[in-house]
Amino acid sequence: MKVSMVFPRFFKWLGLLLFILGAAIPYEGDVDDITQPLGLLIQVATFTGLLFMAGSRLKEEDEWSQHIRLNSIQWALLVYMAIRIGMKAIAFYTRDPDWLPVSFQVNMLLIIFIVLFYSRTKLIPFLSRKHQE
Amino acid sequence: MQNSIKVERARKDITQEALAQAVGVSRQTIISVESGKYIPSTILALKIARFFHTNVETIFTLDPKD
């Protein structure tokens, strides 16, 4: 089966590195202020890192992993929308529209997807194999 | 959808890994198909059937729920 729309496998580690570097940069200012070069750099590094991790090829990429990928995107979108609605409700009741950074909201969808996808393709098969042994 | 891959494998005495390699997928795919968690594509179903020298309907049968 021809698999498309995935980055090479090493992009997972490149993405993790970019994400950690982006998250570890000490910055006092507002990360969401993209007029500041460092704020923009942090946002680009974390977002690109997550994108690389989310879209990188598995060791054995086939129709099942494509199915899990698509299913995880669907669930991630549902969970993301539920969290967003919850956040809107909290922001409304606390009268504080800025209580959660925009950059976190942007990255949240990819973070949920990565957690879902890797837990279903790596963690659950690993645990079930351990259980079988 | 039900399938008899496990039975066919036992009959031929081959492992999930060997079947996975023969049809060009991961072992996890075979595990998911065998356990009924994942319904394979037509191409994979045909490849599995061809591997066992039989037709698709012998291995994959419809459930009353389907």
N, CA and C atoms of all chains as a GROMACS GRO file, in nm:
protein
  597
    1MET      N    1   0.084  -0.119   0.000
    1MET     CA    2   0.000   0.000   0.000
    1MET      C    3   0.088   0.125   0.000
    2LYS      N    4   0.057   0.215  -0.091
    2LYS     CA    5   0.136   0.338  -0.099
    2LYS      C    6   0.088   0.436   0.008
    3VAL      N    7   0.181   0.478   0.091
    3VAL     CA    8   0.145   0.569   0.200
    3VAL      C    9   0.196   0.708   0.167
    4SER      N   10   0.107   0.804   0.177
    4SER     CA   11   0.146   0.941   0.143
    4SER      C   12   0.131   1.032   0.264
    5MET      N   13   0.174   1.154   0.248
    5MET     CA   14   0.159   1.259   0.348
    5MET      C   15   0.226   1.226   0.482
    6VAL      N   16   0.338   1.163   0.478
    6VAL     CA   17   0.414   1.143   0.602
    6VAL      C   18   0.560   1.185   0.579
    7PHE      N   19   0.618   1.240   0.685
    7PHE     CA   20   0.759   1.279   0.680
    7PHE      C   21   0.845   1.154   0.705
    8PRO      N   22   0.974   1.162   0.670
    8PRO     CA   23   1.062   1.050   0.704
    8PRO      C   24   1.064   1.024   0.854
    9ARG      N   25   1.109   0.905   0.890
    9ARG     CA   26   1.099   0.861   1.030
    9ARG      C   27   1.178   0.947   1.128
   10PHE      N   28   1.295   0.995   1.082
   10PHE     CA   29   1.381   1.072   1.173
   10PHE      C   30   1.319   1.207   1.210
   11PHE      N   31   1.215   1.248   1.138
   11PHE     CA   32   1.149   1.376   1.168
   11PHE      C   33   1.083   1.374   1.307
   12LYS      N   34   1.055   1.253   1.357
   12LYS     CA   35   0.994   1.243   1.490
   12LYS      C   36   1.092   1.297   1.595
   13TRP      N   37   1.217   1.257   1.582
   13TRP     CA   38   1.321   1.301   1.678
   13TRP      C   39   1.358   1.446   1.654
   14LEU      N   40   1.361   1.484   1.525
   14LEU     CA   41   1.388   1.625   1.491
   14LEU      C   42   1.278   1.714   1.550
   15GLY      N   43   1.154   1.668   1.536
   15GLY     CA   44   1.040   1.742   1.590
   15GLY      C   45   1.044   1.752   1.741
   16LEU      N   46   1.080   1.641   1.806
   16LEU     CA   47   1.089   1.640   1.952
   16LEU      C   48   1.196   1.739   1.999
   17LEU      N   49   1.308   1.739   1.927
   17LEU     CA   50   1.418   1.831   1.960
   17LEU      C   51   1.373   1.976   1.944
   18LEU      N   52   1.307   2.005   1.832
   18LEU     CA   53   1.259   2.141   1.805
   18LEU      C   54   1.159   2.185   1.913
   19PHE      N   55   1.070   2.093   1.949
   19PHE     CA   56   0.967   2.125   2.048
   19PHE      C   57   1.030   2.154   2.185
   20ILE      N   58   1.126   2.069   2.224
   20ILE     CA   59   1.193   2.088   2.354
   20ILE      C   60   1.272   2.219   2.353
   21LEU      N   61   1.343   2.244   2.242
   21LEU     CA   62   1.420   2.368   2.232
   21LEU      C   63   1.327   2.490   2.240
   22GLY      N   64   1.217   2.481   2.166
   22GLY     CA   65   1.120   2.591   2.166
   22GLY      C   66   1.060   2.615   2.304
   23ALA      N   67   1.030   2.504   2.372
   23ALA     CA   68   0.967   2.516   2.505
   23ALA      C   69   1.069   2.558   2.611
   24ALA      N   70   1.198   2.527   2.586
   24ALA     CA   71   1.300   2.553   2.690
   24ALA      C   72   1.361   2.694   2.680
   25ILE      N   73   1.333   2.763   2.570
   25ILE     CA   74   1.392   2.898   2.557
   25ILE      C   75   1.337   2.989   2.667
   26PRO      N   76   1.426   3.045   2.750
   26PRO     CA   77   1.376   3.135   2.854
   26PRO      C   78   1.329   3.268   2.794
   27TYR      N   79   1.204   3.301   2.818
   27TYR     CA   80   1.148   3.422   2.758
   27TYR      C   81   1.048   3.484   2.854
   28GLU      N   82   1.073   3.608   2.888
   28GLU     CA   83   0.988   3.676   2.986
   28GLU      C   84   0.863   3.737   2.923
   29GLY      N   85   0.876   3.771   2.792
   29GLY     CA   86   0.767   3.842   2.726
   29GLY      C   87   0.648   3.752   2.693
   30ASP      N   88   0.555   3.810   2.619
   30ASP     CA   89   0.435   3.737   2.579
   30ASP      C   90   0.467   3.651   2.456
   31VAL      N   91   0.454   3.520   2.469
   31VAL     CA   92   0.486   3.428   2.358
   31VAL      C   93   0.392   3.453   2.239
   32ASP      N   94   0.272   3.496   2.267
   32ASP     CA   95   0.175   3.519   2.160
   32ASP      C   96   0.201   3.647   2.081
   33ASP      N   97   0.291   3.731   2.131
   33ASP     CA   98   0.324   3.854   2.060
   33ASP      C   99   0.426   3.822   1.951
   34ILE      N  100   0.377   3.794   1.832
   34ILE     CA  101   0.467   3.749   1.725
   34ILE      C  102   0.541   3.866   1.658
   35THR      N  103   0.521   3.989   1.708
   35THR     CA  104   0.602   4.100   1.656
   35THR      C  105   0.742   4.095   1.720
   36GLN      N  106   0.754   4.020   1.830
   36GLN     CA  107   0.885   4.002   1.895
   36GLN      C  108   0.954   3.879   1.834
   37PRO      N  109   1.077   3.896   1.783
   37PRO     CA  110   1.144   3.784   1.715
   37PRO      C  111   1.154   3.657   1.800
   38LEU      N  112   1.184   3.674   1.929
   38LEU     CA  113   1.199   3.554   2.013
   38LEU      C  114   1.065   3.483   2.035
   39GLY      N  115   0.961   3.562   2.052
   39GLY     CA  116   0.826   3.504   2.068
   39GLY      C  117   0.787   3.427   1.943
   40LEU      N  118   0.819   3.486   1.828
   40LEU     CA  119   0.788   3.421   1.699
   40LEU      C  120   0.870   3.293   1.684
   41LEU      N  121   0.997   3.300   1.724
   41LEU     CA  122   1.086   3.182   1.714
   41LEU      C  123   1.033   3.067   1.801
   42ILE      N  124   0.990   3.100   1.922
   42ILE     CA  125   0.937   2.997   2.013
   42ILE      C  126   0.812   2.934   1.952
   43GLN      N  127   0.724   3.018   1.900
   43GLN     CA  128   0.600   2.965   1.841
   43GLN      C  129   0.629   2.876   1.720
   44VAL      N  130   0.717   2.923   1.633
   44VAL     CA  131   0.750   2.847   1.511
   44VAL      C  132   0.817   2.714   1.549
   45ALA      N  133   0.911   2.719   1.645
   45ALA     CA  134   0.984   2.598   1.684
   45ALA      C  135   0.890   2.494   1.746
   46THR      N  136   0.804   2.537   1.838
   46THR     CA  137   0.714   2.440   1.902
   46THR      C  138   0.612   2.385   1.802
   47PHE      N  139   0.556   2.473   1.721
   47PHE     CA  140   0.454   2.427   1.625
   47PHE      C  141   0.514   2.334   1.520
   48THR      N  142   0.631   2.375   1.466
   48THR     CA  143   0.696   2.290   1.364
   48THR      C  144   0.737   2.156   1.425
   49GLY      N  145   0.787   2.160   1.548
   49GLY     CA  146   0.826   2.036   1.617
   49GLY      C  147   0.709   1.942   1.632
   50LEU      N  148   0.598   1.994   1.675
   50LEU     CA  149   0.478   1.910   1.692
   50LEU      C  150   0.430   1.857   1.557
   51LEU      N  151   0.436   1.942   1.456
   51LEU     CA  152   0.394   1.900   1.321
   51LEU      C  153   0.481   1.786   1.269
   52PHE      N  154   0.610   1.795   1.292
   52PHE     CA  155   0.704   1.690   1.249
   52PHE      C  156   0.675   1.560   1.323
   53MET      N  157   0.652   1.573   1.455
   53MET     CA  158   0.624   1.452   1.534
   53MET      C  159   0.493   1.387   1.489
   54ALA      N  160   0.393   1.470   1.464
   54ALA     CA  161   0.260   1.419   1.426
   54ALA      C  162   0.263   1.353   1.289
   55GLY      N  163   0.345   1.406   1.200
   55GLY     CA  164   0.340   1.358   1.061
   55GLY      C  165   0.452   1.266   1.022
   56SER      N  166   0.533   1.220   1.118
   56SER     CA  167   0.646   1.136   1.078
   56SER      C  168   0.604   0.989   1.063
   57ARG      N  169   0.673   0.923   0.976
   57ARG     CA  170   0.643   0.783   0.941
   57ARG      C  171   0.676   0.689   1.057
   58LEU      N  172   0.597   0.586   1.073
   58LEU     CA  173   0.629   0.483   1.171
   58LEU      C  174   0.730   0.385   1.109
   59LYS      N  175   0.786   0.298   1.192
   59LYS     CA  176   0.881   0.200   1.140
   59LYS      C  177   0.815   0.114   1.033
   60GLU      N  178   0.693   0.067   1.064
   60GLU     CA  179   0.617  -0.011   0.966
   60GLU      C  180   0.486   0.063   0.938
   61GLU      N  181   0.488   0.140   0.834
   61GLU     CA  182   0.371   0.220   0.799
   61GLU      C  183   0.285   0.139   0.701
   62ASP      N  184   0.161   0.113   0.738
   62ASP     CA  185   0.072   0.038   0.649
   62ASP      C  186  -0.071   0.088   0.666
   63GLU      N  187  -0.167   0.012   0.613
   63GLU     CA  188  -0.305   0.060   0.614
   63GLU      C  189  -0.362   0.070   0.755
   64TRP      N  190  -0.317  -0.017   0.846
   64TRP     CA  191  -0.366  -0.010   0.984
   64TRP      C  192  -0.318   0.119   1.052
   65SER      N  193  -0.191   0.153   1.031
   65SER     CA  194  -0.139   0.277   1.092
   65SER      C  195  -0.206   0.399   1.031
   66GLN      N  196  -0.239   0.391   0.902
   66GLN     CA  197  -0.312   0.501   0.837
   66GLN      C  198  -0.452   0.514   0.896
   67HIS      N  199  -0.513   0.400   0.924
   67HIS     CA  200  -0.646   0.398   0.985
   67HIS      C  201  -0.641   0.460   1.124
   68ILE      N  202  -0.540   0.421   1.202
   68ILE     CA  203  -0.524   0.475   1.338
   68ILE      C  204  -0.495   0.626   1.330
   69ARG      N  205  -0.415   0.664   1.232
   69ARG     CA  206  -0.382   0.807   1.214
   69ARG      C  207  -0.510   0.889   1.190
   70LEU      N  208  -0.591   0.841   1.098
   70LEU     CA  209  -0.715   0.912   1.065
   70LEU      C  210  -0.811   0.914   1.184
   71ASN      N  211  -0.823   0.800   1.250
   71ASN     CA  212  -0.911   0.789   1.367
   71ASN      C  213  -0.864   0.879   1.481
   72SER      N  214  -0.733   0.887   1.498
   72SER     CA  215  -0.678   0.973   1.603
   72SER      C  216  -0.704   1.120   1.572
   73ILE      N  217  -0.696   1.157   1.445
   73ILE     CA  218  -0.725   1.296   1.405
   73ILE      C  219  -0.871   1.329   1.437
   74GLN      N  220  -0.960   1.236   1.408
   74GLN     CA  221  -1.103   1.258   1.437
   74GLN      C  222  -1.126   1.276   1.586
   75TRP      N  223  -1.066   1.188   1.667
   75TRP     CA  224  -1.082   1.198   1.813
   75TRP      C  225  -1.016   1.324   1.868
   76ALA      N  226  -0.898   1.355   1.814
   76ALA     CA  227  -0.826   1.475   1.860
   76ALA      C  228  -0.910   1.600   1.835
   77LEU      N  229  -0.974   1.604   1.720
   77LEU     CA  230  -1.058   1.720   1.686
   77LEU      C  231  -1.178   1.730   1.782
   78LEU      N  232  -1.238   1.616   1.811
   78LEU     CA  233  -1.353   1.615   1.905
   78LEU      C  234  -1.311   1.660   2.044
   79VAL      N  235  -1.199   1.604   2.094
   79VAL     CA  236  -1.150   1.639   2.228
   79VAL      C  237  -1.110   1.786   2.232
   80TYR      N  238  -1.044   1.830   2.124
   80TYR     CA  239  -1.000   1.970   2.113
   80TYR      C  240  -1.120   2.064   2.120
   81MET      N  241  -1.223   2.032   2.044
   81MET     CA  242  -1.342   2.119   2.042
   81MET      C  243  -1.410   2.119   2.179
   82ALA      N  244  -1.413   2.004   2.244
   82ALA     CA  245  -1.474   1.996   2.378
   82ALA      C  246  -1.395   2.082   2.476
   83ILE      N  247  -1.262   2.075   2.468
   83ILE     CA  248  -1.178   2.157   2.557
   83ILE      C  249  -1.198   2.306   2.527
   84ARG      N  250  -1.203   2.338   2.398
   84ARG     CA  251  -1.223   2.480   2.358
   84ARG      C  252  -1.355   2.534   2.413
   85ILE      N  253  -1.458   2.453   2.402
   85ILE     CA  254  -1.589   2.497   2.453
   85ILE      C  255  -1.582   2.516   2.605
   86GLY      N  256  -1.514   2.420   2.671
   86GLY     CA  257  -1.494   2.431   2.816
   86GLY      C  258  -1.416   2.557   2.852
   87MET      N  259  -1.312   2.584   2.774
   87MET     CA  260  -1.230   2.704   2.798
   87MET      C  261  -1.310   2.831   2.780
   88LYS      N  262  -1.393   2.832   2.675
   88LYS     CA  263  -1.478   2.950   2.649
   88LYS      C  264  -1.572   2.972   2.768
   89ALA      N  265  -1.628   2.862   2.819
   89ALA     CA  266  -1.721   2.873   2.931
   89ALA      C  267  -1.651   2.927   3.055
   90ILE      N  268  -1.528   2.875   3.081
   90ILE     CA  269  -1.453   2.922   3.198
   90ILE      C  270  -1.416   3.070   3.180
   91ALA      N  271  -1.370   3.105   3.058
   91ALA     CA  272  -1.335   3.245   3.030
   91ALA      C  273  -1.455   3.336   3.050
   92PHE      N  274  -1.572   3.288   3.011
   92PHE     CA  275  -1.695   3.368   3.026
   92PHE      C  276  -1.728   3.389   3.175
   93TYR      N  277  -1.719   3.281   3.253
   93TYR     CA  278  -1.756   3.291   3.395
   93TYR      C  279  -1.650   3.364   3.478
   94THR      N  280  -1.524   3.353   3.438
   94THR     CA  281  -1.419   3.424   3.514
   94THR      C  282  -1.399   3.566   3.462
   95ARG      N  283  -1.467   3.599   3.353
   95ARG     CA  284  -1.453   3.732   3.290
   95ARG      C  285  -1.306   3.761   3.255
   96ASP      N  286  -1.233   3.656   3.215
   96ASP     CA  287  -1.091   3.672   3.180
   96ASP      C  288  -1.066   3.604   3.045
   97PRO      N  289  -1.067   3.681   2.936
   97PRO     CA  290  -1.049   3.619   2.804
   97PRO      C  291  -0.906   3.572   2.777
   98ASP      N  292  -0.810   3.616   2.859
   98ASP     CA  293  -0.669   3.585   2.832
   98ASP      C  294  -0.612   3.480   2.925
   99TRP      N  295  -0.693   3.399   2.984
   99TRP     CA  296  -0.638   3.309   3.086
   99TRP      C  297  -0.562   3.190   3.028
  100LEU      N  298  -0.582   3.159   2.901
  100LEU     CA  299  -0.504   3.053   2.838
  100LEU      C  300  -0.438   3.108   2.710
  101PRO      N  301  -0.304   3.093   2.696
  101PRO     CA  302  -0.235   3.152   2.581
  101PRO      C  303  -0.285   3.096   2.447
  102VAL      N  304  -0.287   3.183   2.348
  102VAL     CA  305  -0.332   3.143   2.214
  102VAL      C  306  -0.238   3.035   2.158
  103SER      N  307  -0.108   3.048   2.183
  103SER     CA  308  -0.011   2.952   2.129
  103SER      C  309  -0.040   2.812   2.182
  104PHE      N  310  -0.082   2.803   2.308
  104PHE     CA  311  -0.115   2.673   2.364
  104PHE      C  312  -0.238   2.615   2.295
  105GLN      N  313  -0.333   2.702   2.267
  105GLN     CA  314  -0.455   2.655   2.199
  105GLN      C  315  -0.422   2.600   2.060
  106VAL      N  316  -0.329   2.669   1.990
  106VAL     CA  317  -0.290   2.626   1.855
  106VAL      C  318  -0.221   2.489   1.862
  107ASN      N  319  -0.133   2.472   1.960
  107ASN     CA  320  -0.057   2.347   1.971
  107ASN      C  321  -0.137   2.232   2.030
  108MET      N  322  -0.246   2.266   2.098
  108MET     CA  323  -0.321   2.165   2.171
  108MET      C  324  -0.375   2.053   2.081
  109LEU      N  325  -0.425   2.090   1.964
  109LEU     CA  326  -0.481   1.990   1.871
  109LEU      C  327  -0.374   1.887   1.834
  110LEU      N  328  -0.254   1.936   1.803
  110LEU     CA  329  -0.146   1.845   1.764
  110LEU      C  330  -0.100   1.761   1.883
  111ILE      N  331  -0.097   1.823   2.002
  111ILE     CA  332  -0.054   1.749   2.122
  111ILE      C  333  -0.153   1.634   2.149
  112ILE      N  334  -0.282   1.663   2.141
  112ILE     CA  335  -0.383   1.558   2.164
  112ILE      C  336  -0.368   1.448   2.060
  113PHE      N  337  -0.347   1.488   1.934
  113PHE     CA  338  -0.331   1.388   1.827
  113PHE      C  339  -0.209   1.300   1.853
  114ILE      N  340  -0.096   1.362   1.888
  114ILE     CA  341   0.028   1.287   1.911
  114ILE      C  342   0.010   1.186   2.026
  115VAL      N  343  -0.052   1.232   2.134
  115VAL     CA  344  -0.075   1.144   2.249
  115VAL      C  345  -0.163   1.025   2.208
  116LEU      N  346  -0.272   1.055   2.136
  116LEU     CA  347  -0.364   0.948   2.093
  116LEU      C  348  -0.295   0.852   1.996
  117PHE      N  349  -0.230   0.908   1.897
  117PHE     CA  350  -0.171   0.825   1.791
  117PHE      C  351  -0.060   0.734   1.845
  118TYR      N  352   0.033   0.792   1.921
  118TYR     CA  353   0.145   0.711   1.969
  118TYR      C  354   0.103   0.614   2.080
  119SER      N  355   0.002   0.652   2.157
  119SER     CA  356  -0.044   0.556   2.258
  119SER      C  357  -0.111   0.436   2.191
  120ARG      N  358  -0.179   0.460   2.079
  120ARG     CA  359  -0.249   0.350   2.012
  120ARG      C  360  -0.158   0.267   1.922
  121THR      N  361  -0.053   0.327   1.870
  121THR     CA  362   0.036   0.250   1.782
  121THR      C  363   0.158   0.195   1.854
  122LYS      N  364   0.193   0.252   1.967
  122LYS     CA  365   0.313   0.206   2.039
  122LYS      C  366   0.279   0.148   2.177
  123LEU      N  367   0.215   0.230   2.260
  123LEU     CA  368   0.196   0.192   2.400
  123LEU      C  369   0.099   0.074   2.417
  124ILE      N  370  -0.019   0.083   2.356
  124ILE     CA  371  -0.120  -0.024   2.373
  124ILE      C  372  -0.070  -0.157   2.313
  125PRO      N  373  -0.013  -0.158   2.189
  125PRO     CA  374   0.042  -0.285   2.140
  125PRO      C  375   0.153  -0.341   2.228
  126PHE      N  376   0.236  -0.250   2.284
  126PHE     CA  377   0.345  -0.295   2.372
  126PHE      C  378   0.289  -0.359   2.499
  127LEU      N  379   0.190  -0.294   2.558
  127LEU     CA  380   0.131  -0.346   2.682
  127LEU      C  381   0.056  -0.477   2.656
  128SER      N  382  -0.013  -0.486   2.542
  128SER     CA  383  -0.088  -0.608   2.513
  128SER      C  384   0.007  -0.724   2.483
  129ARG      N  385   0.122  -0.694   2.423
  129ARG     CA  386   0.221  -0.799   2.398
  129ARG      C  387   0.278  -0.850   2.530
  130LYS      N  388   0.305  -0.755   2.622
  130LYS     CA  389   0.356  -0.792   2.754
  130LYS      C  390   0.254  -0.881   2.826
  131HIS      N  391   0.126  -0.845   2.808
  131HIS     CA  392   0.019  -0.920   2.872
  131HIS      C  393   0.011  -1.063   2.816
  132GLN      N  394   0.033  -1.073   2.682
  132GLN     CA  395   0.026  -1.204   2.616
  132GLN      C  396   0.140  -1.296   2.660
  133GLU      N  397   0.259  -1.233   2.690
  133GLU     CA  398   0.378  -1.313   2.722
  133GLU      C  399   0.375  -1.371   2.860
  134MET      N  400  -1.770  -0.814   1.114
  134MET     CA  401  -1.716  -0.916   1.023
  134MET      C  402  -1.628  -1.014   1.101
  135GLN      N  403  -1.648  -1.140   1.076
  135GLN     CA  404  -1.567  -1.242   1.143
  135GLN      C  405  -1.460  -1.293   1.046
  136ASN      N  406  -1.356  -1.348   1.103
  136ASN     CA  407  -1.254  -1.407   1.015
  136ASN      C  408  -1.193  -1.531   1.079
  137SER      N  409  -1.135  -1.612   0.992
  137SER     CA  410  -1.076  -1.739   1.041
  137SER      C  411  -0.926  -1.742   1.019
  138ILE      N  412  -0.864  -1.626   1.028
  138ILE     CA  413  -0.719  -1.618   1.003
  138ILE      C  414  -0.642  -1.704   1.105
  139LYS      N  415  -0.686  -1.696   1.230
  139LYS     CA  416  -0.617  -1.770   1.336
  139LYS      C  417  -0.621  -1.921   1.306
  140VAL      N  418  -0.737  -1.967   1.262
  140VAL     CA  419  -0.754  -2.110   1.229
  140VAL      C  420  -0.665  -2.148   1.111
  141GLU      N  421  -0.668  -2.062   1.009
  141GLU     CA  422  -0.588  -2.088   0.888
  141GLU      C  423  -0.438  -2.088   0.922
  142ARG      N  424  -0.401  -1.996   1.011
  142ARG     CA  425  -0.261  -1.989   1.052
  142ARG      C  426  -0.220  -2.116   1.125
  143ALA      N  427  -0.308  -2.159   1.214
  143ALA     CA  428  -0.279  -2.281   1.292
  143ALA      C  429  -0.268  -2.401   1.198
  144ARG      N  430  -0.356  -2.403   1.097
  144ARG     CA  431  -0.356  -2.514   1.001
  144ARG      C  432  -0.224  -2.518   0.924
  145LYS      N  433  -0.175  -2.399   0.889
  145LYS     CA  434  -0.050  -2.391   0.813
  145LYS      C  435   0.073  -2.383   0.904
  146ASP      N  436   0.047  -2.368   1.033
  146ASP     CA  437   0.154  -2.356   1.133
  146ASP      C  438   0.249  -2.240   1.101
  147ILE      N  439   0.192  -2.123   1.086
  147ILE     CA  440   0.277  -2.005   1.064
  147ILE      C  441   0.243  -1.898   1.169
  148THR      N  442   0.340  -1.815   1.195
  148THR     CA  443   0.322  -1.711   1.297
  148THR      C  444   0.258  -1.587   1.238
  149GLN      N  445   0.212  -1.500   1.326
  149GLN     CA  446   0.156  -1.371   1.282
  149GLN      C  447   0.262  -1.291   1.206
  150GLU      N  448   0.385  -1.298   1.256
  150GLU     CA  449   0.496  -1.224   1.194
  150GLU      C  450   0.520  -1.272   1.051
  151ALA      N  451   0.518  -1.405   1.032
  151ALA     CA  452   0.541  -1.462   0.899
  151ALA      C  453   0.430  -1.422   0.802
  152LEU      N  454   0.306  -1.426   0.851
  152LEU     CA  455   0.193  -1.385   0.767
  152LEU      C  456   0.204  -1.236   0.732
  153ALA      N  457   0.239  -1.157   0.833
  153ALA     CA  458   0.253  -1.012   0.811
  153ALA      C  459   0.357  -0.983   0.703
  154GLN      N  460   0.470  -1.052   0.712
  154GLN     CA  461   0.576  -1.032   0.612
  154GLN      C  462   0.530  -1.077   0.474
  155ALA      N  463   0.457  -1.186   0.470
  155ALA     CA  464   0.413  -1.240   0.341
  155ALA      C  465   0.315  -1.148   0.270
  156VAL      N  466   0.231  -1.080   0.345
  156VAL     CA  467   0.132  -0.992   0.281
  156VAL      C  468   0.172  -0.844   0.286
  157GLY      N  469   0.290  -0.817   0.344
  157GLY     CA  470   0.346  -0.683   0.341
  157GLY      C  471   0.284  -0.582   0.436
  158VAL      N  472   0.249  -0.629   0.556
  158VAL     CA  473   0.199  -0.536   0.658
  158VAL      C  474   0.273  -0.563   0.790
  159SER      N  475   0.240  -0.483   0.892
  159SER     CA  476   0.306  -0.503   1.021
  159SER      C  477   0.234  -0.615   1.099
  160ARG      N  478   0.303  -0.668   1.199
  160ARG     CA  479   0.242  -0.773   1.282
  160ARG      C  480   0.120  -0.717   1.355
  161GLN      N  481   0.130  -0.591   1.394
  161GLN     CA  482   0.018  -0.528   1.465
  161GLN      C  483  -0.109  -0.526   1.380
  162THR      N  484  -0.091  -0.511   1.249
  162THR     CA  485  -0.207  -0.512   1.158
  162THR      C  486  -0.274  -0.649   1.161
  163ILE      N  487  -0.192  -0.754   1.156
  163ILE     CA  488  -0.247  -0.891   1.160
  163ILE      C  489  -0.317  -0.916   1.294
  164ILE      N  490  -0.256  -0.870   1.404
  164ILE     CA  491  -0.318  -0.886   1.536
  164ILE      C  492  -0.454  -0.816   1.539
  165SER      N  493  -0.459  -0.694   1.486
  165SER     CA  494  -0.585  -0.617   1.487
  165SER      C  495  -0.692  -0.682   1.398
  166VAL      N  496  -0.649  -0.735   1.283
  166VAL     CA  497  -0.745  -0.801   1.193
  166VAL      C  498  -0.796  -0.930   1.257
  167GLU      N  499  -0.704  -1.008   1.310
  167GLU     CA  500  -0.740  -1.136   1.374
  167GLU      C  501  -0.840  -1.117   1.486
  168SER      N  502  -0.816  -1.014   1.567
  168SER     CA  503  -0.904  -0.991   1.683
  168SER      C  504  -1.033  -0.920   1.644
  169GLY      N  505  -1.046  -0.885   1.518
  169GLY     CA  506  -1.168  -0.822   1.470
  169GLY      C  507  -1.178  -0.674   1.501
  170LYS      N  508  -1.066  -0.615   1.549
  170LYS     CA  509  -1.067  -0.472   1.581
  170LYS      C  510  -1.053  -0.386   1.456
  171TYR      N  511  -0.994  -0.443   1.355
  171TYR     CA  512  -0.972  -0.368   1.231
  171TYR      C  513  -1.017  -0.451   1.111
  172ILE      N  514  -1.100  -0.390   1.027
  172ILE     CA  515  -1.146  -0.458   0.906
  172ILE      C  516  -1.051  -0.421   0.792
  173PRO      N  517  -0.984  -0.519   0.734
  173PRO     CA  518  -0.882  -0.487   0.633
  173PRO      C  519  -0.942  -0.434   0.503
  174SER      N  520  -0.856  -0.371   0.425
  174SER     CA  521  -0.898  -0.324   0.293
  174SER      C  522  -0.920  -0.446   0.202
  175THR      N  523  -0.984  -0.424   0.091
  175THR     CA  524  -1.009  -0.533  -0.004
  175THR      C  525  -0.876  -0.592  -0.053
  176ILE      N  526  -0.780  -0.505  -0.074
  176ILE     CA  527  -0.649  -0.550  -0.123
  176ILE      C  528  -0.584  -0.645  -0.022
  177LEU      N  529  -0.586  -0.604   0.106
  177LEU     CA  530  -0.524  -0.689   0.209
  177LEU      C  531  -0.601  -0.820   0.226
  178ALA      N  532  -0.733  -0.811   0.221
  178ALA     CA  533  -0.815  -0.933   0.233
  178ALA      C  534  -0.782  -1.031   0.120
  179LEU      N  535  -0.768  -0.978   0.000
  179LEU     CA  536  -0.734  -1.063  -0.116
  179LEU      C  537  -0.594  -1.123  -0.101
  180LYS      N  538  -0.502  -1.044  -0.049
  180LYS     CA  539  -0.365  -1.094  -0.030
  180LYS      C  540  -0.362  -1.206   0.074
  181ILE      N  541  -0.438  -1.187   0.182
  181ILE     CA  542  -0.444  -1.290   0.287
  181ILE      C  543  -0.505  -1.418   0.231
  182ALA      N  544  -0.614  -1.401   0.156
  182ALA     CA  545  -0.681  -1.518   0.096
  182ALA      C  546  -0.587  -1.590  -0.001
  183ARG      N  547  -0.514  -1.512  -0.081
  183ARG     CA  548  -0.422  -1.572  -0.178
  183ARG      C  549  -0.310  -1.647  -0.105
  184PHE      N  550  -0.266  -1.591   0.007
  184PHE     CA  551  -0.160  -1.657   0.085
  184PHE      C  552  -0.205  -1.795   0.133
  185PHE      N  553  -0.333  -1.803   0.172
  185PHE     CA  554  -0.385  -1.932   0.223
  185PHE      C  555  -0.444  -2.019   0.111
  186HIS      N  556  -0.425  -1.978  -0.014
  186HIS     CA  557  -0.475  -2.051  -0.131
  186HIS      C  558  -0.625  -2.077  -0.121
  187THR      N  559  -0.697  -1.975  -0.088
  187THR     CA  560  -0.842  -1.989  -0.081
  187THR      C  561  -0.907  -1.857  -0.126
  188ASN      N  562  -1.039  -1.850  -0.116
  188ASN     CA  563  -1.103  -1.724  -0.155
  188ASN      C  564  -1.138  -1.640  -0.030
  189VAL      N  565  -1.169  -1.515  -0.054
  189VAL     CA  566  -1.192  -1.420   0.057
  189VAL      C  567  -1.307  -1.464   0.147
  190GLU      N  568  -1.414  -1.515   0.085
  190GLU     CA  569  -1.534  -1.553   0.163
  190GLU      C  570  -1.506  -1.668   0.260
  191THR      N  571  -1.406  -1.748   0.231
  191THR     CA  572  -1.373  -1.858   0.322
  191THR      C  573  -1.312  -1.803   0.452
  192ILE      N  574  -1.237  -1.697   0.438
  192ILE     CA  575  -1.169  -1.641   0.555
  192ILE      C  576  -1.253  -1.532   0.624
  193PHE      N  577  -1.313  -1.447   0.543
  193PHE     CA  578  -1.393  -1.338   0.600
  193PHE      C  579  -1.542  -1.362   0.575
  194THR      N  580  -1.617  -1.362   0.684
  194THR     CA  581  -1.763  -1.381   0.671
  194THR      C  582  -1.836  -1.266   0.741
  195LEU      N  583  -1.949  -1.233   0.687
  195LEU     CA  584  -2.027  -1.122   0.743
  195LEU      C  585  -2.095  -1.163   0.873
  196ASP      N  586  -2.098  -1.069   0.965
  196ASP     CA  587  -2.169  -1.086   1.091
  196ASP      C  588  -2.316  -1.052   1.069
  197PRO      N  589  -2.408  -1.104   1.152
  197PRO     CA  590  -2.547  -1.059   1.139
  197PRO      C  591  -2.561  -0.908   1.162
  198LYS      N  592  -2.469  -0.852   1.242
  198LYS     CA  593  -2.473  -0.708   1.270
  198LYS      C  594  -2.434  -0.623   1.149
  199ASP      N  595  -2.353  -0.679   1.058
  199ASP     CA  596  -2.301  -0.602   0.944
  199ASP      C  597  -2.410  -0.566   0.844
   0.00000   0.00000   0.00000
